[in-house]
């Protein structure tokens, strides 16, 4: 697409370092190219341990695609020992969960974006498990060696609504121990000494009741569809239990219908979701002929606390140049409503209760902004926070170009 000379955009603030990987990213706009360094969730390459050719765990195509596990292989590797301290100051080890299935991940206790989606997936999976929840343990090892304190993992747990989830364990320890564990599990952790932020791998280890790694999956773009991803995560964990304890967990049973592309320059169907305030069905089809800004957020997203007031300011300053639509992802209605009231946002808010729309748009973390042209074409995808000035500049430039 052609590159044209434009006034310099407002200075972009130092971006939050990504939680899972990073790359320079291009805001693609028909007739406009704006190069911005932002963050995007990209799982680092991972070499799995040797695997056998047969598996006692049945894996559907949907489960394989959502969790990025290999349906033709099962691992037969004893999970490396973990002896750390949980968010409540209790000594915790993997061995104490023998007889139960474990989903083990590595998390960042200062994460403000992608980890919000993971927390929602854990909460939904725990609900889907029902009475089996006590047989499945969600264990996350702190990957952020800049903040190894128990207070830090507890703060993250509390902020993301997991404080009362009995089978959630966010573990931490000395920096040396955390480094050793990441290496033993093959999880890459890159530390930025200047900003005291990290980049880490997105692997999910499914460990059976005997302490064996059965599968290694990934937390990626499909995780935004909370209903589907959480169901698959819960089901795979239950399927590693003894036959007498296996059952179908709650949640969606069938595969997701094939969604239209939401990539740059695609024209997806209008978004149709209930309004947060009234619950009334609302469609962006009524905004045809206007630029539409879809801003995905959640009440447990700490980065969204600062962004929503910025989006509110932009919505006022832009006047009729664009329609701002906030999309709350997988939140309880009361929590989302209170959050909107607290941040002072008055533009249209829709509910995406199961993360279906977020999954369709392949949202890699929260907040995330997508801009549609007057004809409904995707012209901008922006992961991470936006300032009012940045959003206003983009819309004003698009309008000036007639894109």
C-alpha positions in Angstrom: 0.0 0.0 0.0 1.3 3.5 -0.8 3.1 5.5 1.8 2.3 9.2 2.1 3.8 12.1 3.9 1.8 13.1 7.0 2.3 15.4 10.0 4.3 13.7 12.7 1.9 12.0 15.2 2.0 12.9 18.8 4.9 11.3 20.7 4.2 7.7 21.6 4.9 7.0 25.2 7.3 4.2 26.1 5.2 1.1 25.5 4.6 -1.5 28.2 6.8 -4.4 27.5 4.9 -7.4 26.2 4.2 -10.4 28.4 4.8 -13.2 26.0 6.9 -11.9 23.1 7.5 -8.8 21.1 8.0 -7.5 17.6 7.8 -4.2 15.8 4.2 -3.8 14.6 2.7 -1.8 11.7 -0.5 0.0 11.9 -1.9 -0.8 8.5 -4.3 1.7 7.1 -5.5 1.9 3.5 -3.6 4.8 2.0 -1.7 5.3 5.3 1.3 3.6 7.0 2.1 4.6 10.5 5.1 2.8 12.1 4.7 2.4 15.8 6.6 0.2 18.2 4.0 -1.6 20.2 3.5 -5.0 21.9 1.9 -8.1 20.6 1.6 -11.5 22.1 3.8 -13.9 20.2 4.7 -17.2 21.8 8.4 -18.0 21.7 9.4 -21.2 19.9 9.5 -24.2 22.2 11.0 -27.6 21.7 8.9 -30.3 23.4 10.5 -33.2 25.1 10.5 -36.6 23.3 6.9 -37.9 22.9 5.4 -41.3 22.4 3.2 -42.0 19.3 0.1 -43.0 21.2 -2.0 -41.3 23.9 -4.5 -42.5 26.4 -6.1 -39.0 26.3 -8.6 -38.4 23.5 -8.0 -34.9 22.0 -10.6 -33.5 19.6 -9.7 -31.2 16.7 -11.3 -28.3 18.5 -9.3 -29.0 21.6 -6.1 -29.3 19.6 -6.7 -26.0 17.8 -7.6 -24.0 20.8 -4.9 -25.3 23.1 -2.3 -25.9 20.4 -1.6 -29.4 21.6 -0.6 -32.3 19.3 -3.5 -34.9 19.2 -1.2 -37.6 17.9 1.3 -37.5 20.8 1.4 -37.8 24.5 4.4 -36.9 26.6 5.8 -39.3 29.2 8.0 -37.0 31.1 8.1 -36.5 34.8 7.3 -32.9 35.6 10.3 -31.1 37.2 9.8 -30.6 40.9 8.4 -27.3 42.1 8.9 -26.2 45.7 7.9 -22.6 46.2 5.6 -20.3 48.2 2.0 -19.5 47.2 0.2 -16.1 47.2 -0.9 -16.8 50.8 2.6 -17.5 52.1 2.2 -21.3 52.2 4.9 -23.7 51.2 3.7 -25.4 48.0 5.1 -28.2 45.9 3.9 -30.2 42.9 4.2 -33.4 44.8 1.4 -32.4 47.2 -1.0 -32.5 44.2 -0.3 -36.2 43.4 -3.7 -37.8 42.7 -4.9 -34.6 41.0 -4.4 -33.1 37.6 -2.3 -29.9 37.3 -2.3 -27.2 34.7 1.0 -25.4 35.1 1.9 -22.1 33.6 4.5 -19.3 34.1 3.1 -15.9 34.8 4.1 -12.3 35.3 3.0 -10.8 38.6 3.2 -7.3 37.1 1.3 -8.2 33.9 -1.5 -5.7 33.1 -2.7 -7.0 29.7 -2.6 -10.5 28.3 -2.7 -12.1 31.8 -6.2 -10.6 32.3 -7.5 -13.0 29.6 -5.7 -15.9 31.3 -7.3 -15.1 34.7 -10.7 -15.0 33.1 -10.0 -18.4 31.4 -9.1 -19.9 34.8 -12.2 -18.6 36.5 -14.4 -19.9 33.7 -12.7 -23.3 33.5 -13.0 -23.6 37.3 -16.8 -23.0 37.0 -17.1 -25.5 34.1 -15.4 -28.1 36.2 -18.1 -28.0 38.8 -17.6 -30.7 41.5 -14.4 -31.8 39.8 -12.7 -28.5 40.6 -10.9 -30.0 43.6 -9.3 -32.6 41.4 -7.8 -30.0 39.1 -5.2 -27.5 40.3 -4.2 -24.3 38.4 -0.5 -23.7 39.3 1.4 -20.6 38.0 5.1 -20.1 38.6 6.2 -16.4 38.8 8.4 -15.6 35.9 9.1 -12.1 37.0 12.4 -12.2 38.9 12.3 -8.4 39.4 9.3 -8.9 41.7 9.6 -12.2 43.5 7.8 -11.3 46.7 4.7 -13.1 48.0 3.0 -9.7 48.3 3.4 -9.2 44.5 1.8 -12.6 43.5 -0.9 -12.0 46.0 -1.6 -8.5 44.7 -1.9 -9.9 41.1 -4.2 -12.7 42.3 -6.5 -10.2 44.1 -6.6 -7.8 41.2 -7.6 -10.5 38.8 -10.4 -12.0 40.8 -8.7 -15.3 41.8 -8.4 -14.7 45.5 -11.3 -17.0 46.4 -10.5 -19.7 43.9 -9.3 -22.5 46.1 -7.5 -24.5 43.4 -5.5 -21.4 42.2 -1.8 -21.3 43.3 0.5 -18.4 42.2 3.9 -19.5 43.3 7.1 -17.6 43.9 10.5 -17.9 45.5 14.1 -16.6 45.3 15.3 -15.2 42.0 17.7 -18.1 41.7 15.0 -20.7 42.2 12.6 -19.0 39.7 15.4 -18.9 37.1 16.2 -22.5 37.6 12.6 -23.6 37.3 12.1 -21.6 34.1 15.2 -23.3 32.6 14.1 -26.7 33.7 10.7 -26.3 32.0 12.2 -24.8 28.9 10.4 -21.5 29.3 12.3 -18.5 27.9 12.3 -15.4 30.2 14.0 -12.2 28.9 14.6 -9.5 31.4 14.9 -5.8 30.7 17.0 -4.4 33.5 16.3 -0.8 32.5 12.5 -1.0 32.7 12.3 -4.0 35.1 9.9 -5.8 32.8 10.0 -9.2 31.3 9.1 -11.3 28.2 8.2 -14.9 28.8 7.0 -18.1 27.1 3.3 -19.0 26.9 3.4 -22.7 27.5 0.7 -24.6 29.4 1.8 -27.9 31.0 -0.9 -30.6 31.6 0.3 -32.9 34.3 -1.5 -36.0 35.2 -2.2 -37.4 38.8 1.0 -39.4 38.7 3.1 -36.3 38.1 3.7 -36.9 34.4 3.5 -34.2 31.7 0.8 -35.4 29.3 0.7 -32.4 26.9 2.2 -29.0 26.4 -0.2 -26.4 25.0 0.0 -22.7 24.4 -1.9 -19.7 25.6 -2.5 -17.7 22.4 -5.0 -15.7 20.4 -7.8 -18.3 20.7 -7.7 -17.8 24.5 -9.8 -14.6 24.1 -12.8 -16.8 23.4 -13.3 -17.6 27.1 -16.1 -20.0 26.7 -14.4 -22.3 24.2 -10.8 -22.0 25.5 -11.7 -22.6 29.1 -13.9 -25.5 28.3 -11.1 -27.2 26.3 -8.6 -26.5 29.1 -10.9 -27.9 31.7 -11.8 -31.0 29.6 -8.2 -31.9 28.8 -7.3 -31.7 32.5 -10.3 -33.9 33.5 -9.3 -36.4 30.7 -6.0 -37.0 32.5 -7.7 -38.3 35.6 -8.4 -42.0 36.2 -11.3 -43.3 34.1 -13.7 -43.3 37.0 -13.3 -39.6 37.5 -13.5 -38.5 33.9 -16.6 -36.8 32.6 -17.8 -34.1 30.2 -17.3 -30.7 31.8 -19.8 -27.9 31.4 -19.5 -25.3 28.6 -19.9 -25.3 24.9 -20.0 -28.8 23.4 -19.6 -28.2 19.7 -16.9 -26.6 17.7 -17.1 -22.9 17.0 -18.6 -21.9 13.7 -16.1 -20.7 11.2 -15.7 -17.0 11.7 -15.1 -14.4 9.1 -11.6 -12.8 8.9 -11.0 -9.8 11.1 -7.5 -9.2 9.8 -6.4 -5.8 8.3 -8.3 -4.9 5.1 -11.0 -7.6 5.8 -14.7 -6.7 6.2 -16.2 -8.8 9.1 -19.9 -8.9 9.8 -21.2 -6.2 12.2 -20.6 -6.7 15.9 -23.9 -7.7 17.6 -23.8 -7.8 21.4 -26.0 -6.7 24.3 -25.6 -3.2 25.7 -23.9 -3.2 29.1 -26.4 -0.7 30.6 -29.7 -2.2 29.3 -28.9 -5.6 27.9 -30.7 -4.6 24.7 -29.2 -6.2 21.5 -27.1 -3.7 19.7 -25.4 -3.9 16.3 -22.6 -1.8 14.8 -24.5 -2.1 11.5 -26.4 1.0 12.6 -23.1 3.0 12.4 -22.4 2.2 8.7 -21.0 5.3 7.1 -19.0 6.2 10.2 -15.6 5.2 11.5 -16.1 2.8 14.4 -13.6 2.3 17.2 -13.9 -1.0 19.0 -12.1 -0.9 22.3 -11.8 -4.2 24.1 -11.4 -4.1 27.9 -12.2 -5.7 31.2 -12.6 -4.6 34.8 -9.7 -6.7 35.9 -7.4 -5.1 33.4 -5.2 -2.7 35.3 -4.0 -1.0 32.0 -7.7 -0.3 31.2 -8.1 1.9 34.3 -6.0 4.6 32.7 -7.1 4.0 29.1 -10.9 4.3 29.5 -10.7 7.9 30.6 -8.4 8.6 27.6 -10.9 6.9 25.2 -13.6 9.0 26.8 -11.7 12.2 26.2 -11.1 11.2 22.6 -14.8 10.4 22.0 -15.7 14.0 23.1 -12.9 15.6 21.1 -13.7 13.7 17.9 -17.3 14.7 17.9 -19.1 13.0 15.0 -15.9 11.9 13.3 -16.1 8.4 14.8 -18.3 6.2 17.0 -16.6 4.8 20.0 -17.7 1.4 21.2 -16.3 -0.2 24.3 -16.5 -4.0 24.5 -16.3 -5.6 27.9 -14.8 -9.1 27.7 -16.0 -11.9 30.0 -16.8 -9.7 33.0 -19.7 -10.0 35.5 -22.1 -7.3 34.6 -22.0 -5.7 38.1 -18.2 -5.5 38.0 -18.1 -4.0 34.5 -20.8 -1.5 35.3 -19.1 -0.3 38.5 -15.8 0.0 36.5 -17.4 2.1 33.8 -18.9 4.4 36.5 -15.6 4.7 38.3 -13.7 5.6 35.1 -16.3 8.1 33.9 -16.7 6.6 30.5 -20.1 7.6 28.9 -19.8 6.2 25.3 -21.6 3.1 24.2 -20.6 0.0 26.1 -21.4 -3.6 24.9 -21.0 -6.9 26.8 -19.0 -9.8 25.3 -19.9 -12.2 28.2 -18.2 -15.3 26.8 -15.4 -13.6 24.9 -16.9 -14.8 21.6 -16.3 -11.5 19.8 -12.9 -11.0 21.3 -12.0 -14.5 20.0 -13.3 -13.7 16.6 -11.1 -10.6 16.5 -8.2 -12.6 17.8 -7.6 -10.2 20.7 -4.1 -11.0 22.2 -4.5 -9.0 25.4 -6.4 -6.2 27.0 -6.8 -3.4 26.2 -7.0 -3.8 22.4 -8.4 -1.4 19.8 -9.7 -2.1 16.3 -10.9 0.6 14.0 -13.4 0.0 11.2 -13.8 2.2 8.1 -17.2 3.7 7.2 -17.7 0.6 5.0 -16.9 -1.8 7.9 -13.3 -2.7 6.8 -10.7 -3.3 9.4 -8.1 -0.4 9.0 -6.3 -0.5 12.3 -5.5 -3.1 14.9 -3.7 -1.8 18.0 -2.7 -4.1 20.9 -2.1 -2.3 24.2 -3.1 1.1 25.6 -3.8 4.2 23.5 -3.7 7.8 24.6 -6.4 10.2 23.6 -4.0 12.0 21.4 -3.0 8.9 19.5 -6.6 7.8 18.8 -7.6 11.3 17.8 -4.6 11.5 15.4 -5.5 8.2 13.8 -9.1 9.1 13.2 -8.3 12.7 12.0 -5.8 11.3 9.5 -8.1 8.6 8.3 -10.9 11.2 7.8 -8.5 13.6 5.9 -7.5 10.7 3.6 -11.0 9.7 3.0 -10.2 6.0 3.9 
